[in-house]
């Protein structure tokens, strides 16, 4: 029987399905995946909870399934949070070093990050992450880790990631009702990047494009730091919707067509290639040119990448990321999508497969599991370094805030 002492759980609540994963950290600090369970998701749209009862039922169903398969009582997890309501702001914090010898300690870094949180947040928003970009010690800038250095004044340049307070509370209400404590809420693209990027890519400059069901999340790194984040309100379901509307067929049939015959690239698709819809749905009698389908898909995919490029232009990184873009998420597996990304963004592009863990079943090395695997890797860092500074909360603070907001 497994022990909960070294077990990390992760929960990714998407608009179309929920993924719940468990992993074990061994004595060598390796992450061994125990299993991932998936279930349908209802009550969520574009990362926003629209029906608490439906969301609770969906999580509960997945949780019951996971406990039977994994053989553990899952009462806590690192939980992904996403949605178009999430925004980011730059911030700066400054403190004086109080120690007589002037040596900077962990407590000083925590204090300066606390001061960075005193920004004027928009009404009804709550801080999710405080991500330090660089520190300055006595006017010496661009320091990554000031602990152990000597100085009088410590400054930090940080990025603050915020979400709507109401949405965060709704998410925690759902978790509370199914008996799960959130070890931490982690912004989805940060989790995905944890699973699909290496240190060199982050140093050179790279963007992760996580294509979900109803949203596409973007996170840009440069010199190891988060440069920008954005959630776009368009995802792979919109491609399916376009096919359904264009061919006047059901969404279920449109999804089958997309998965079996879809491609993001029109080149080399013959207009004489015909698809008999009756082979996929007995109620259909018509046939359609595959090129027509691919043209519909191509138009929507081009739109997604043009929206991504617009975000890169805002930070002056359009066509300027040496490590290019990494596509991940369930929607990233569409045939030809990587080549289309290269064409539209004028950057190198690859498919991001999660790594950094060990698993018996190779099916888990799949882009659709990037977020939930990233949550496990994030959790391992917290397991090994409970006071890791990239986050706003340590576990004790998080639980205090959790119960304060949930309980009357």
N, C-alpha and C positions, 0 to 999 in steps of 0.2 A: 504493500500500500504506500502511495506517495505521501510525503509530508508537505504541509503548506508552508513550512519555514523558508524554503528556498524556491518557492513557486511564484512566478509572475504571470498575471492575467492581463489580457488586453481586450478592449471592446470597441469595435468600429461600427457605429450606427449610421448606415447610409440610407439614401432615399428609396432604394429598391431592395437592399438586403442588409442583414446584420451579420457581422463576423465576430466570433468570440474565440480567442486563442489562449492557450496556456503553455508555459515553457519552464524548464528547470535550469537553474544556474549551478554548475558543478564546482568542485574545488579549484579547478583551473580557470574559473570565471567564464567558461564557455556556456553558450545558450543552447539548450537542447529542446527543440519543439516537441511538445507532447501531442498536440493536436489542434486543429482549427475546425470549428463548427459554423455552418452558415444557415441562415433562415430568412424567410421573406420579411420585408419591412413595410409597415404601413404607419400612417400618421406623421410622416416626415416628408417635406418637400424643400429641395434646395438647401438642405442642412438645417432647416427650421422646423421645429415641432409644431404641427398644425392640429394634432389631436392627441392629447395625453393618454387617453384610455387605449387607443389603438397602439400607440408607441409602447406603453407598458405591456400590453398583451404580446407584442412582437418580441420584445426583449425577454420576457418571461418564457416564451416558447423556446427561444434559442438557448436560454440558460438551462432549462430542463433537459434539453437535448445534449448540451455540453456536459452537464454533470453525469449523465448516464454513460456517455462515451469516454470521458476523461477519467471519471471515478473520483473526482474531488468536489468538495463543497466550495463553489465559487462565490465568495462574499465581498470581494474587492477586485478592482481592475484599474488599469490606466485606460482612460476613455478619450477617444478622438472627438474633437469639436470642430465644426466647420460651418459654412453658411456665408451668404452675402452680407450678413450684418457685421462680420468681423473686419476690423480696420487696424491700421498701425500708425504710430506717431513717433517722431524722434524726440529724445529727451536728454537732459544733461543733469548730472548730480555732482555736488562738491562738498567735501568735508575736510576738517583739519585732523591730522593724526595726533592722537592724544597720548600715545605711549612716550615715556621719557627718552627712550633710545631712538624714537622715530621709526621703528620697524613696523611695516604694514602687515597686519594679520588678517585672517579670514573674517574676523568680526568687523574690521574696517571696510572690507569689500562689501559685506552685507549692509553696513550703514550707508555707504555711498549709493548702493542700489536702491535702498529705501528712499533716499532723497530724490532719486531719479523718478520715483513713482508719484511725486507731489505735483505732477503736471496737471494742467486744467483739462480734465477728461470731458468729453462731450456728455451731455445729460443722459442719465440712465445707462451708461456704459460702465463695464467692470474690467479691470486688468486681468488678462490671462497669463501673459508672459512678460518678463522684463529681460531682454536679451542684450548683454553688454557687447558693444562693438570694439571699443578700445578704452584704455585708461591713460590718464596723464598724471605723472608724479612730478611735482615742482616744475611745471612747464615743459617736462619731457614727454612728448606725445607718443601715440601709437604703441603703447605697452599692452601686451595681451594678458599677462598675469602679473600683477604687482605684488603678490604675497611674498614676503621676505625682503623686499626692497626697503630702502630708507628714504624718508621724506617728511615734509611738513604738511603738504597739501595733496589730496587725492581727488581726481576728477574722473568721471565716466561719461562716455557717449553711449547711449543705449537706445534700443528700439523697443517701444511699448506696443504690445499686441492686445487689443481690447475687443470685447464682444458685448452685445446687448445684455443688460442685466436680466431682463425678463426671460430671454432665451436660455441663459445659463441656469437660472432658477428652475425653469421648466425641465431642462435636461436632468438636473439633480433631483427634482421631484420624481421623475420617472425611475431613476436609479434607486432612490430611497424606497420606492414602492415595491421594487423587485428584490430588495435586500442587498444591493451592491453599493459599497463605499467607493467613491472615486479616489484612488491613490493620487491621481492628478488628471486634470483636463489638459490635453495636448492638442495644439492646433494641427489639423490634418496634414497640410503640406510639410510641416516640420517633422512629423512622424515619418512620412513617406521618404523624405530626404535622408533621414537617419538610416533607412534600409537600402537605398539605391545609390547613394553617393559615397565616394571616398574622399580622403583629406585633400589629395592633389586637385581633384575637380573643384572643390570648394575654394581652394587657393587661387586657381587660375581664373575662375569665373564661370558659373554654370547656372542654368535655370531648370528646375524640376517642374514639369507640367503634368499634374495629376488629373486625368480625365475620368470623372465620376459619372454617375447616372444623370444628374440634373445640374451639376456644377463642374467647373474646371478650375482647380486651384494652382496658383503659380507661386513659387518661391525662388528668389534669385540670391546666389551667394557670390562673394568676391573677397579675396584675401582672407578666406575662412569665416567671414562674417555674413550675416543675413543683410542683404541690401534692400530688398523689397518683398512684399507679399501682396497677393490679390486673389479674390475669389470671383470668378465670372459666372453669371447665371445661365450657363449653357453647358450641356453635357451630351453623353452618348444617347440619352433618351430622345433628344431633339432630332438626332439623325433618324431614329426609328420613326418618329412622328412625321418627318418630312416624307419618308417612303410611304407611310400609311396614307397621308393626304394626297401625295402625288399619284399613287396607284389606286386610291380609293379602296383600300383593304383594311383589315383589322390590325391593331397594334401587335398582336401575337404573331400574325403572319409576316408582318413587316420586320419583326425582330428575327424570325427564321431566315428571311431573305437576306437581311444584313449579315447574319453570321455565316450563311452558306455561300452567298454569291457576292457579298459586298467587297468593295475596294475603294480606297481614297484616291487612287490614281487612275485617270481615264486612259492613259497611253496603253496601247496593245490590247485594248478591249474592243473586240469586233462588234459592229452593229448587227451582224448576222447571228450572233449568239443569242438564242431564245431560251427563256425559262418558262416551263409549264407550271403554272401556279397550282394545278391540280395535284402535282406530286407532293406539295407541302400542305395543302388543305383540300380535302375532298369536296368541299362546298364551292371551290373556285373552278371555273371552266376556262378562264382566259389565259393567254400567254403574254409575256412582256420581254422586250429586249433587255439584255443584261446591261448594255451601255446606258440605257435610260436610268436604270437603278444607280449605276456608278456615278453618273452625272449629278444625280440628286445628292448622293453621299459626298461627293467632291465639293459641291457648293457649300454645304454646311461645315465641312472640315476646314476648308479655306477660310471661312468666316471665323472659326475658332482661333486659328493661328494668326489671323490678322488682328484679332482682339488682343492676343498675347503680344504681338509685335507692338501694338499701341502702348501697352503697359511698359514694354522695354524702352520705347522711345521716351516715355516720361522720366526715366532715370538715366537716359543717354547710354543705353546698353544694346540698342538695336544693332544687330550684326557685329557686336563687339564682345561676345563671350567666347573666349578661346576653347573652353571645354564644351561649348554648345548647349544643347538642351537634352534632357533625359525625360522620355515619355513614360508614364506609369499609370496605374489604375486599370480597371476592367476595360474601359473604352480605348486604351492604348494599343490593344492587340488587333485592332482592325487592320486588315491587309492594306499595305501601301501607305499607312499613316506616317511612318518614320520618313519615308522618301518625300512625302508631301511637306512635312515639317522642314526638311532641308531646303526644299524649293521655295516655300513661302518666307521662312525666317532667314534664309541665307546663312545658316549656321550648321555645324555638325549636329547630328541627331542620332540617338540610340534608344533602344527599348530598355527601360530600367527594370531589372529583375532583382528582387530583394536578396540580400546576402547577410553574412555576419552571424549565421545560426546554423545548427546542425539538425537534420531531419531525416528520418528513414524514407519517407515518401517524397519523391521528387516533384510531385504535383504542387507542393507548397512554394516552390521556387517560381512564382508566377506573379506578373505585375499587379494582378487584382488583389494580392495579399500584401502589397507594399506598406499600406498604412498600418494594418494590424501587426505585421512583423516589426515595423518601425516603433510601434508602441511597446513591444516586448523589449527591443533593444534599448529604448529610452528607459524602460523600467529597470533593466539590468544596470544601467549607469546609476540610477537612484539606489538600487540595491547595494551596489559597491561603494557609492559615494553619496550618502543620504543628504549631504549639505551642498550638493552641486549647485553652482551659483547661477546657471543660466535661467533658472526658474524663479518665480516670485515666492513660492511657498515651500517650506519644508513640510513633511507629513503632518506634524503636530498642528501647525498653523492651519493647514488645509482642512483637517478634520474639525477643528474648532469653528472655522468659517462655514464649513458644510452644515454642521448641525445647527448653528446659529441661524442660518437662512432657511433651513427646511422645517425645523420644529417651531411651533408657535411660541 
